[in-house]
Amino acid sequence: MSLVLRPEILGADPLLEGGLDATVILIVVVKAIIIFVLLLLSVLFYIWFMRKVIADMQNRIGPQRAGPFGILQTLADGIKLFFKEQSEPTTADRPVYLLAPYLSIIPAFLAFAIVPIGGVVSIAGETTELQLADPAIGVLWLLMMSGIGLYGVMLAGWSSGSKYPLLGSVRASAQLLSYEAAMGLAIVGVLVHTGTLSTRGIVDQQSWTGVGSIFSDWFWLPAIGAFVIFLISATAETNHPPFDLVEAEQELVGGFHTEYTGIRFALFFLAEFMNLITMCAIAVTLFLGGPSGPGLEGLGVASDSWINTWLMPIVWFFAKLLVLLYATVWVRASLPRLRYDRLMDLGWKVLIEAAFLWAMVTGLIVVARDQGWNLWIVTPAAAIGALLIYLLLMACVPRREEVEEWR
Amino acid sequence: MGRLGGFRVTLRQVFKPKVTGRYPKEKRPKPERFHGRHVLNRYEDGMEKCIGCELCAGVCPARCIYVRGADNPHDDPVSPGERYGFVYEINYLRCIHCDLCVEACPTEAITETKLFEFSFSNREDAIYTKRELLVGDDGRARRQPWELWLGGEDDDTSAWMRATAPSGLEAYEGRVAWSGELGFGVREPERGQQAPPAIEAGPGRSGDEESAAHS
């Protein structure tokens, strides 16, 4: 069987170099299934983890009845939601109303496809990367998928034929659009370093060469500004507290998913947490070296044994992911929700400019390094220039008192 | 820390002991003066204490008590004296366990046990009548199948009543001003409230200071 398929679709994976045969297709299918199950299980785990950690921070015990340490609590909730009655408002625009949950969940699944969760391994004589797809467009795939996911939220609120969901979806479209800009620009702050969009390429440039590579090769420190901006805007992008205005219970009942019940509601819920996990995974990929980390050579394990090629990169990836997930829960437990105008101010007046200027300054420094210019002059000059541009921009923005006068 | 101070606050809590317990598996001992479901007491000779005066029904803020008195039959009196509680019903869907009925009762006929783990599958069961409320011949509460008795709940019913001095005067403290009860006789005054022992998960909570202050 020979298919005419352009290998760029699945990317630069060495699996596809020798053409497609049954083994290759089987490996791709198995990888797809594993990613699917992994995401579902990680949502089950994350919700339990979140409830336990928040309980810790509120001096409670948290879920403890279902399974050991209550780890099956999410499964029980899911089963309950699955068997609940599904109601539909009579004013709903039915086809869109039914489509919206899937517009949320499918991009959430697809976005994870580009995340490298392990190293390059060989299975059944084929060499392959431990990620579903490594397209040339790389991280743009993430922006595309989160852009489509926005339609799910927006159309859900719009098609419900009810006012609170509509308000929620109006908030969602404004918030997600503004923070998507900041997030894209924050990613640019890394891309000027790497020169490639491919996630595997980005991870390869952060490979482990010693403890020093944590600070010099992993991009969190060289691109610290982009890292912080990415974390904030990704939090807003996933409707995670303190940016959960889209579904603020105190203001909007349930926000865009007010009119959804049963499994349809569960799909939104699932999509939201999957997006959060994907964002954290992308942050690990871009800034924290992805699966790179020390192997166990120091303990006498051969460097080509399965422990060092298979296991350790996966362990490192999930360890870093867990740290970021803990941070998200910590944020959820600590910060109160923003007021809506503050949210917009933060997005448009701070984060977008900061991300843009950070990318420009970084670009200048990278060019200066490549051209052999004196970095001691270029760096402060670029920083001061960026500050001046920012002040100039802010001088054009009307102050809060002036806006009040216009009303 | 300013705006980020909240992170420190939440992280600090992680290392503190938990205040909640694993409730259905591990139960904390109830305080001595806990307010739970009621019992209707009897005198040591088996006569009912209730005289059907309806003061409990009158004082009840939740209006959950329904009492009707009747004249004692001459040949087979139910209570000493003229009248007895002919009908006595408490609706536990309304009762808030405030113990005001216990305070109002002139004969200490109604007191509260420490039982609170009882639930019903229909509204009929929630209305306790004399059949459920009246103590048995051993002076203990009659245990209903839907009630979870762990033991000790009816040892010292409405203990606060036998601990506080009348009108708050110190001279009366500890002086017995109540009649005997079936199965118990004249009960001793309850003195000093012991705080429940700290739960295993979290030693050294505020309960220790309280018990030190009382003893």
Interface residues (C-beta under 8 A of the other chain):
Chain A: D56 M57 Q58 N59 R60 I61 Q64 W330 V331 A333 S334 L335 P336
Chain B: G6 F7 V9 T10 L11 Q13 V14 K16 P17 K18 V19 T20 G21 R22 A201
